[in-house]
């Protein structure tokens, strides 16, 4: 088993590792997200994604792409800290930090067998759905019902009395 730090790999290295894995008959799953403060919903999402194949690759949004998606005041944790936290999860095999607004280019580059998205999506609302369909990549909606969010967690922390 790889240690958390060695699970974080640059794009060119990941490309080679996944090519080898596919040649060995392994099923690749790509999941993605911001992971800006890890919560139980993230764990359940990634565990569900792992059940869809043999190797789970998690693409973590870079600081700049997260800021663009979530707005001012985010990220809470920088991209390297978020990548390391995700890499520490047992279900995760590889982590990649990416800057694009979505993972369409990663789907085209890595050609995973499955693209896993959380339950805040449906098969029809996955942003990369058309690209996945064109490439023959199955989209899987995984994890528990969307009852957890970083936004709600941050709101709760801000409202908590401080001693």
N, CA, C and O of each residue as an XYZ file, in Angstrom:
652
protein
N       0.839     -1.175      0.000
C       0.000      0.000      0.000
C       0.888      1.244      0.000
O       1.878      1.322      0.727
N       0.510      2.207     -0.829
C       1.271      3.460     -0.895
C       0.961      4.341      0.307
O      -0.165      4.345      0.805
N       1.956      5.084      0.769
C       1.751      6.081      1.816
C       1.071      7.288      1.200
O       1.173      7.508     -0.007
N       0.379      8.070      2.009
C      -0.393      9.215      1.517
C       0.435     10.125      0.615
O      -0.020     10.503     -0.465
N       1.634     10.477      1.041
C       2.446     11.406      0.251
C       2.790     10.840     -1.129
O       2.859     11.596     -2.098
N       3.003      9.541     -1.235
C       3.373      8.960     -2.532
C       2.170      8.712     -3.428
O       2.331      8.366     -4.598
N       0.979      8.882     -2.899
C      -0.233      8.743     -3.722
C      -0.472      9.990     -4.572
O      -1.187      9.928     -5.572
N       0.114     11.110     -4.186
C      -0.060     12.368     -4.925
C       0.953     12.371     -6.053
O       2.159     12.443     -5.816
N       0.462     12.293     -7.278
C       1.367     12.125     -8.413
C       1.118     13.185     -9.487
O      -0.014     13.629     -9.681
N       2.177     13.583    -10.177
C       2.009     14.512    -11.293
C       1.314     13.812    -12.465
O       1.329     12.587    -12.580
N       0.724     14.606    -13.305
C      -0.086     14.111    -14.429
C       0.660     13.112    -15.308
O       0.119     12.055    -15.633
N       1.893     13.430    -15.697
C       2.635     12.551    -16.613
C       2.923     11.194    -15.966
O       2.889     10.162    -16.637
N       3.205     11.200    -14.665
C       3.468      9.947    -13.964
C       2.177      9.132    -13.826
O       2.181      7.914    -14.000
N       1.083      9.815    -13.512
C      -0.196      9.132    -13.374
C      -0.613      8.484    -14.694
O      -1.131      7.367    -14.708
N      -0.389      9.177    -15.782
C      -0.721      8.641    -17.113
C      -0.035      7.289    -17.326
O      -0.668      6.338    -17.787
N       1.246      7.201    -16.995
C       2.008      5.957    -17.163
C       1.518      4.877    -16.201
O       1.381      3.720    -16.597
N       1.254      5.233    -14.955
C       0.776      4.267    -13.973
C      -0.580      3.677    -14.380
O      -0.818      2.479    -14.226
N      -1.452      4.528    -14.897
C      -2.774      4.044    -15.294
C      -2.705      3.193    -16.556
O      -3.470      2.241    -16.705
N      -1.807      3.526    -17.448
C      -1.619      2.711    -18.651
C      -1.192      1.293    -18.256
O      -1.719      0.315    -18.786
N      -0.242      1.187    -17.328
C       0.208     -0.115    -16.831
C      -0.934     -0.874    -16.160
O      -1.099     -2.074    -16.377
N      -1.708     -0.182    -15.358
C      -2.819     -0.819    -14.646
C      -3.859     -1.355    -15.623
O      -4.370     -2.462    -15.453
N      -4.166     -0.569    -16.640
C      -5.140     -1.026    -17.645
C      -4.617     -2.256    -18.388
O      -5.376     -3.185    -18.665
N      -3.335     -2.262    -18.708
C      -2.739     -3.421    -19.383
C      -2.809     -4.659    -18.498
O      -2.842     -5.782    -19.003
N      -2.831     -4.465    -17.191
C      -2.931     -5.577    -16.243
C      -4.393     -5.953    -15.974
O      -4.671     -6.810    -15.135
N      -5.322     -5.312    -16.687
C      -6.741     -5.648    -16.550
C      -7.458     -4.959    -15.409
O      -8.573     -5.346    -15.058
N      -6.848     -3.956    -14.828
C      -7.476     -3.234    -13.714
C      -8.508     -2.236    -14.241
O      -8.327     -1.633    -15.299
N      -9.605     -2.074    -13.473
C     -10.653     -1.100    -13.811
C     -10.353      0.207    -13.064
O     -10.198      0.215    -11.843
N     -10.277      1.294    -13.809
C      -9.926      2.603    -13.263
C     -11.189      3.421    -13.017
O     -12.081      3.469    -13.864
N     -11.256      4.061    -11.858
C     -12.361      4.955    -11.506
C     -11.772      6.344    -11.269
O     -10.769      6.489    -10.571
N     -12.400      7.362    -11.853
C     -12.001      8.753    -11.613
C     -13.110      9.447    -10.843
O     -14.263      9.461    -11.274
N     -12.756     10.020     -9.706
C     -13.658     10.851     -8.912
C     -13.002     12.218     -8.791
O     -11.795     12.345     -8.997
N     -13.768     13.223     -8.465
C     -13.178     14.552     -8.327
C     -13.954     15.400     -7.336
O     -15.102     15.106     -7.004
N     -13.300     16.465     -6.866
C     -13.962     17.386     -5.958
C     -12.999     18.395     -5.384
O     -11.796     18.358     -5.639
N     -13.561     19.305     -4.598
C     -12.767     20.352     -3.950
C     -12.159     19.862     -2.642
O     -10.989     20.124     -2.364
N     -12.943     19.154     -1.842
C     -12.495     18.596     -0.566
C     -11.916     19.676      0.346
O     -10.873     19.484      0.972
N     -12.608     20.812      0.412
C     -12.162     21.954      1.212
C     -12.723     21.840      2.624
O     -13.750     22.446      2.931
N     -12.089     21.100      3.451
C     -12.447     20.594      4.773
C     -13.159     19.272      4.549
O     -14.281     19.223      4.047
N     -12.504     18.244      4.920
C     -12.984     16.886      4.717
C     -14.117     16.577      5.697
O     -14.021     16.890      6.884
N     -15.194     15.959      5.193
C     -16.291     15.556      6.067
C     -16.769     14.162      5.680
O     -16.314     13.597      4.686
N     -17.682     13.615      6.463
C     -18.121     12.235      6.284
C     -18.721     11.989      4.896
O     -18.584     10.892      4.354
N     -19.373     12.980      4.324
C     -19.923     12.821      2.971
C     -18.831     12.544      1.945
O     -19.029     11.760      1.017
N     -17.678     13.191      2.115
C     -16.543     12.939      1.214
C     -16.062     11.494      1.350
O     -15.800     10.827      0.349
N     -15.948     11.019      2.577
C     -15.470      9.656      2.804
C     -16.418      8.658      2.152
O     -15.978      7.738      1.462
N     -17.708      8.837      2.367
C     -18.701      7.915      1.795
C     -18.706      7.978      0.273
O     -18.876      6.954     -0.388
N     -18.524      9.155     -0.284
C     -18.432      9.317     -1.741
C     -17.231      8.544     -2.283
O     -17.360      7.801     -3.256
N     -16.071      8.716     -1.663
C     -14.866      8.063     -2.167
C     -14.897      6.548     -1.929
O     -14.392      5.787     -2.754
N     -15.470      6.113     -0.834
C     -15.622      4.670     -0.623
C     -16.570      4.075     -1.669
O     -16.323      2.984     -2.183
N     -17.643      4.784     -1.978
C     -18.565      4.333     -3.022
C     -17.903      4.294     -4.381
O     -18.137      3.377     -5.169
N     -17.077      5.288     -4.655
C     -16.354      5.333     -5.933
C     -15.404      4.146     -6.042
O     -15.308      3.525     -7.101
N     -14.710      3.830     -4.971
C     -13.754      2.719     -4.977
C     -14.449      1.388     -5.287
O     -13.865      0.519     -5.934
N     -15.683      1.232     -4.830
C     -16.416     -0.011     -5.088
C     -16.741     -0.201     -6.573
O     -17.142     -1.290     -6.983
N     -16.574      0.835     -7.366
C     -16.875      0.766     -8.807
C     -15.725      0.205     -9.634
O     -15.897     -0.046    -10.827
N     -14.556      0.003     -9.027
C     -13.418     -0.493     -9.792
C     -12.273     -0.925     -8.902
O     -12.438     -1.117     -7.697
N     -11.110     -1.076     -9.515
C      -9.922     -1.550     -8.800
C      -9.024     -0.422     -8.312
O      -8.448     -0.506     -7.227
N      -8.906      0.622     -9.104
C      -8.007      1.735     -8.792
C      -8.810      3.026     -8.800
O      -9.458      3.366     -9.790
N      -8.757      3.743     -7.673
C      -9.468      5.012     -7.549
C      -8.492      6.167     -7.656
O      -7.573      6.308     -6.850
N      -8.712      6.988     -8.668
C      -7.960      8.224     -8.864
C      -8.875      9.369     -8.459
O     -10.013      9.450     -8.922
N      -8.383     10.258     -7.596
C      -9.170     11.406     -7.179
C      -8.493     12.681     -7.671
O      -7.343     12.961     -7.333
N      -9.222     13.441     -8.467
C      -8.748     14.729     -8.966
C      -9.251     15.811     -8.009
O     -10.457     15.971     -7.816
N      -8.321     16.544     -7.418
C      -8.629     17.595     -6.447
C      -8.454     18.948     -7.129
O      -7.419     19.220     -7.738
N      -9.482     19.795     -7.017
C      -9.409     21.120     -7.628
C      -8.258     21.934     -7.052
O      -8.036     21.945     -5.841
N      -7.532     22.611     -7.927
C      -6.472     23.518     -7.488
C      -7.093     24.689     -6.724
O      -8.305     24.896     -6.773
N      -6.268     25.440     -6.029
C      -6.758     26.609     -5.294
C      -7.487     27.578     -6.214
O      -8.559     28.077     -5.869
N      -6.912     27.847     -7.385
C      -7.533     28.819     -8.291
C      -8.870     28.321     -8.835
O      -9.814     29.103     -8.947
N      -8.966     27.037     -9.173
C     -10.242     26.547     -9.696
C     -11.290     26.463     -8.589
O     -12.470     26.705     -8.844
N     -10.885     26.125     -7.368
C     -11.822     26.093     -6.245
C     -12.359     27.495     -5.966
O     -13.556     27.673     -5.745
N     -11.473     28.483     -5.976
C     -11.884     29.869     -5.741
C     -12.895     30.304     -6.799
O     -13.876     30.981     -6.492
N     -12.648     29.912     -8.035
C     -13.565     30.251     -9.130
C     -14.930     29.587     -8.916
O     -15.965     30.203     -9.170
N     -14.933     28.344     -8.454
C     -16.183     27.602     -8.242
C     -16.941     28.058     -6.998
O     -18.167     28.170     -7.029
N     -16.226     28.320     -5.904
C     -16.874     28.540     -4.609
C     -16.892     29.986     -4.151
O     -17.657     30.334     -3.251
N     -16.059     30.847     -4.753
C     -16.097     32.260     -4.414
C     -15.086     32.696     -3.369
O     -14.207     31.940     -2.954
N     -15.246     33.938     -2.963
C     -14.345     34.593     -2.021
C     -14.300     33.843     -0.689
O     -15.311     33.319     -0.222
N     -13.133     33.804     -0.099
C     -12.962     33.156      1.194
C     -12.633     31.673      1.101
O     -12.437     31.015      2.122
N     -12.573     31.156     -0.093
C     -12.243     29.745     -0.289
C     -11.017     29.690     -1.185
O     -10.871     30.569     -2.035
N     -10.156     28.746     -1.053
C     -10.253     27.581     -0.185
C      -9.919     27.889      1.267
O      -9.272     28.887      1.585
N     -10.383     27.001      2.133
C     -10.010     27.054      3.543
C      -8.611     26.460      3.694
O      -7.750     27.028      4.367
N      -8.399     25.309      3.058
C      -7.098     24.628      3.061
C      -6.485     24.725      1.673
O      -7.212     24.682      0.681
N      -5.172     24.855      1.578
C      -4.545     24.959      0.265
C      -4.564     23.601     -0.450
O      -4.815     22.565      0.166
N      -4.297     23.628     -1.739
C      -4.422     22.420     -2.563
C      -3.534     21.278     -2.109
O      -3.935     20.118     -2.205
N      -2.338     21.573     -1.617
C      -1.461     20.501     -1.162
C      -1.992     19.848      0.113
O      -1.911     18.628      0.263
N      -2.525     20.635      1.015
C      -3.115     20.078      2.239
C      -4.339     19.238      1.889
O      -4.511     18.143      2.425
N      -5.193     19.738      0.993
C      -6.388     18.987      0.599
C      -6.002     17.693     -0.110
O      -6.620     16.654      0.124
N      -5.001     17.744     -0.963
C      -4.542     16.539     -1.666
C      -4.005     15.513     -0.677
O      -4.266     14.318     -0.818
N      -3.261     15.969      0.316
C      -2.702     15.037      1.293
C      -3.798     14.404      2.158
O      -3.721     13.217      2.474
N      -4.800     15.170      2.538
C      -5.912     14.601      3.307
C      -6.648     13.533      2.490
O      -6.950     12.456      3.004
N      -6.931     13.828      1.234
C      -7.617     12.861      0.376
C      -6.742     11.616      0.193
O      -7.247     10.494      0.217
N      -5.457     11.811      0.012
C      -4.535     10.688     -0.179
C      -4.474      9.789      1.054
O      -4.166      8.603      0.931
N      -4.757     10.319      2.218
C      -4.706      9.529      3.449
C      -5.903      8.589      3.595
O      -5.902      7.720      4.468
N      -6.912      8.752      2.758
C      -8.096      7.892      2.822
C      -7.761      6.542      2.196
O      -7.244      6.484      1.080
N      -8.049      5.478      2.900
C      -7.678      4.126      2.490
C      -8.195      3.784      1.085
O      -7.486      3.129      0.321
N      -9.385      4.202      0.739
C      -9.984      3.843     -0.553
C      -9.271      4.483     -1.748
O      -9.426      4.020     -2.878
N      -8.501      5.527     -1.511
C      -7.882      6.309     -2.584
C      -6.523      5.721     -2.965
O      -5.680      5.464     -2.105
N      -6.326      5.514     -4.273
C      -5.049      4.992     -4.758
C      -4.119      6.088     -5.261
O      -2.914      6.041     -5.015
N      -4.669      7.074     -5.963
C      -3.861      8.170     -6.506
C      -4.632      9.480     -6.410
O      -5.860      9.503     -6.498
N      -3.891     10.567     -6.229
C      -4.467     11.908     -6.170
C      -3.718     12.792     -7.154
O      -2.494     12.733     -7.277
N      -4.492     13.608     -7.847
C      -3.947     14.554     -8.816
C      -4.603     15.903     -8.566
O      -5.825     15.967     -8.434
N      -3.836     16.976     -8.498
C      -4.386     18.324     -8.405
C      -4.558     18.829     -9.835
O      -3.642     18.738    -10.652
N      -5.758     19.369    -10.129
C      -6.019     19.843    -11.492
C      -6.604     21.249    -11.470
O      -7.241     21.648    -10.495
N      -6.385     22.001    -12.554
C      -6.787     23.408    -12.604
C      -7.975     23.699    -13.508
O      -8.542     24.790    -13.448
N      -8.356     22.753    -14.334
C      -9.459     22.986    -15.262
C     -10.787     23.156    -14.514
O     -10.898     22.745    -13.358
N     -11.798     23.760    -15.165
C     -13.089     23.970    -14.502
C     -13.883     22.678    -14.265
O     -14.762     22.637    -13.404
N     -13.573     21.637    -15.022
C     -14.197     20.322    -14.818
C     -13.179     19.268    -15.257
O     -12.055     19.608    -15.626
N     -13.569     17.987    -15.218
C     -12.595     16.927    -15.495
C     -12.713     16.345    -16.906
O     -12.252     15.230    -17.147
N     -13.307     17.060    -17.818
C     -13.425     16.556    -19.197
C     -12.069     16.185    -19.791
O     -11.917     15.115    -20.382
N     -11.091     17.066    -19.634
C      -9.754     16.780    -20.189
C      -9.120     15.566    -19.519
O      -8.419     14.793    -20.172
N      -9.360     15.396    -18.222
C      -8.819     14.231    -17.517
C      -9.479     12.944    -18.014
O      -8.813     11.917    -18.145
N     -10.763     12.992    -18.288
C     -11.445     11.821    -18.846
C     -10.832     11.456    -20.194
O     -10.583     10.284    -20.475
N     -10.592     12.463    -21.020
C      -9.993     12.222    -22.341
C      -8.560     11.713    -22.219
O      -8.138     10.856    -22.995
N      -7.825     12.226    -21.269
C      -6.411     11.870    -21.098
C      -6.220     10.486    -20.479
O      -5.373      9.717    -20.934
N      -6.998     10.164    -19.448
C      -6.787      8.924    -18.700
C      -7.714      7.785    -19.101
O      -7.428      6.624    -18.807
N      -8.822      8.101    -19.768
C      -9.801      7.106    -20.212
C     -10.142      6.084    -19.127
O      -9.960      4.882    -19.324
N     -10.638      6.564    -17.976
C     -11.024      5.618    -16.927
C     -12.223      4.783    -17.387
O     -12.902      5.133    -18.353
N     -12.467      3.697    -16.696
C     -13.641      2.872    -16.995
C     -14.904      3.515    -16.444
O     -15.983      3.399    -17.024
N     -14.748      4.199    -15.304
C     -15.888      4.785    -14.597
C     -15.545      6.206    -14.163
O     -14.431      6.489    -13.724
N     -16.535      7.093    -14.298
C     -16.432      8.447    -13.754
C     -17.445      8.525    -12.621
O     -18.650      8.480    -12.870
N     -16.978      8.643    -11.378
C     -17.851      8.647    -10.207
C     -18.151     10.077     -9.772
O     -17.254     10.911     -9.650
N     -19.429     10.335     -9.544
C     -19.881     11.629     -9.043
C     -20.744     11.395     -7.815
O     -21.319     10.320     -7.645
N     -20.832     12.410     -6.957
C     -21.615     12.315     -5.739
C     -23.107     12.454     -5.990
O     -23.545     12.759     -7.099
N     -23.875     12.223     -4.934
C     -25.330     12.214     -5.061
C     -25.940     13.607     -5.204
O     -27.160     13.738     -5.304
N     -25.115     14.640     -5.214
C     -25.643     15.961     -5.538
C     -25.849     16.085     -7.049
O     -26.346     17.107     -7.523
N     -25.471     15.057     -7.803
C     -25.683     14.993     -9.247
C     -26.656     13.871     -9.564
O     -26.883     12.970     -8.758
N     -27.216     13.949    -10.746
C     -27.948     12.828    -11.329
C     -27.214     12.496    -12.618
O     -26.352     13.259    -13.055
N     -27.546     11.370    -13.226
C     -26.895     10.994    -14.487
C     -27.050     12.109    -15.524
O     -26.174     12.293    -16.370
N     -28.149     12.846    -15.464
C     -28.408     13.908    -16.443
C     -27.678     15.213    -16.134
O     -27.469     16.020    -17.040
N     -27.287     15.441    -14.886
C     -26.676     16.732    -14.532
C     -25.163     16.689    -14.382
O     -24.553     17.715    -14.080
N     -24.545     15.537    -14.583
C     -23.082     15.451    -14.501
C     -22.485     16.338    -15.603
O     -22.782     16.131    -16.779
N     -21.646     17.325    -15.240
C     -21.116     18.264    -16.240
C     -20.347     17.589    -17.380
O     -20.361     18.077    -18.510
N     -19.683     16.481    -17.092
C     -18.856     15.798    -18.093
C     -19.599     14.657    -18.795
O     -18.979     13.855    -19.493
N     -20.903     14.581    -18.618
C     -21.711     13.471    -19.126
C     -21.509     13.219    -20.616
O     -21.312     12.075    -21.026
N     -21.554     14.265    -21.428
C     -21.431     14.096    -22.882
C     -20.061     13.547    -23.263
O     -19.964     12.678    -24.130
N     -19.010     14.039    -22.631
C     -17.654     13.564    -22.918
C     -17.514     12.110    -22.490
O     -16.965     11.292    -23.228
N     -18.008     11.788    -21.299
C     -17.944     10.405    -20.816
C     -18.683      9.474    -21.773
O     -18.181      8.401    -22.108
N     -19.853      9.873    -22.206
C     -20.643      9.056    -23.135
C     -19.897      8.849    -24.448
O     -19.848      7.737    -24.973
N     -19.318      9.923    -24.973
C     -18.578      9.839    -26.242
C     -17.394      8.882    -26.128
O     -17.059      8.187    -27.088
N     -16.760      8.847    -24.956
C     -15.572      8.024    -24.750
C     -15.897      6.613    -24.250
O     -14.993      5.791    -24.096
N     -17.166      6.329    -23.997
C     -17.546      5.011    -23.506
C     -17.234      4.803    -22.032
O     -17.033      3.673    -21.587
N     -17.194      5.895    -21.276
C     -16.924      5.835    -19.840
C     -18.267      5.833    -19.109
O     -19.111      6.701    -19.336
N     -18.450      4.858    -18.238
C     -19.690      4.765    -17.473
C     -19.675      5.803    -16.357
O     -18.666      5.963    -15.670
N     -20.787      6.509    -16.172
C     -20.936      7.462    -15.071
C     -21.679      6.754    -13.950
O     -22.735      6.162    -14.176
N     -21.129      6.815    -12.740
C     -21.751      6.206    -11.565
C     -22.003      7.288    -10.519
O     -21.103      8.057    -10.184
N     -23.222      7.340    -10.011
C     -23.558      8.249     -8.917
C     -23.389      7.440     -7.628
O     -24.054      6.422     -7.438
N     -22.502      7.896     -6.752
C     -22.136      7.115     -5.566
C     -22.137      7.972     -4.302
O     -22.131      9.201     -4.370
N     -22.145      7.312     -3.167
C     -22.110      7.987     -1.880
C     -23.481      8.018     -1.254
O     -24.437      7.468     -1.800
N     -23.576      8.668     -0.096
C     -24.870      8.743      0.574
C     -25.619      9.978      0.106
O     -25.039     10.851     -0.538
N     -26.909     10.057      0.427
C     -27.675     11.240      0.017
C     -27.002     12.517      0.505
O     -26.425     12.554      1.592
N     -27.084     13.541     -0.298
C     -26.395     14.802     -0.014
C     -26.961     15.448      1.252
O     -27.895     16.247      1.189
N     -26.390     15.096      2.388
C     -26.792     15.684      3.654
C     -25.619     16.371      4.335
O     -25.734     16.854      5.461
N     -24.495     16.408      3.641
C     -23.276     16.987      4.213
C     -22.709     17.961      3.189
O     -22.737     17.692      1.988
N     -22.200     19.079      3.660
C     -21.520     19.994      2.747
C     -20.529     20.831      3.518
O     -20.710     21.105      4.705
N     -19.481     21.233      2.829
C     -18.493     22.109      3.452
C     -19.150     23.437      3.810
O     -18.874     24.002      4.869
N     -20.015     23.935      2.935
C     -20.697     25.215      3.193
C     -21.482     25.143      4.512
O     -21.398     26.056      5.333
N     -22.244     24.059      4.714
C     -23.007     23.921      5.962
C     -22.088     23.773      7.169
O     -22.360     24.327      8.234
N     -21.010     23.031      7.001
C     -20.045     22.866      8.086
C     -19.449     24.213      8.482
O     -19.341     24.517      9.670
N     -19.066     25.010      7.509
C     -18.474     26.326      7.795
C     -19.484     27.251      8.470
O     -19.128     27.999      9.380
N     -20.735     27.204      8.030
C     -21.789     28.012      8.653
C     -21.959     27.622     10.107
O     -22.094     28.488     10.971
N     -21.955     26.330     10.386
C     -22.093     25.827     11.757
C     -20.916     26.280     12.626
O     -21.112     26.687     13.771
N     -19.725     26.212     12.099
C     -18.537     26.638     12.851
C     -18.609     28.133     13.143
O     -18.278     28.567     14.246
N     -19.039     28.919     12.165
C     -19.121     30.383     12.366
C     -20.151     30.754     13.420
O     -19.965     31.729     14.147
N     -21.250     29.979     13.515
C     -22.314     30.266     14.473
C     -22.018     29.745     15.872
O     -22.648     30.175     16.838
N     -21.072     28.830     15.990
C     -20.760     28.232     17.291
C     -20.211     29.289     18.248
O     -19.427     30.150     17.848
N     -20.633     29.218     19.537
C     -20.071     30.164     20.510
C     -18.576     29.923     20.695
O     -18.123     28.781     20.762
N     -17.842     30.979     20.775
C     -16.377     30.883     20.936
C     -16.000     31.318     22.344
O     -16.452     32.347     22.848
N     -15.171     30.512     22.950
C     -14.763     30.815     24.334
C     -13.566     31.724     24.362
O     -13.088     32.082     25.438
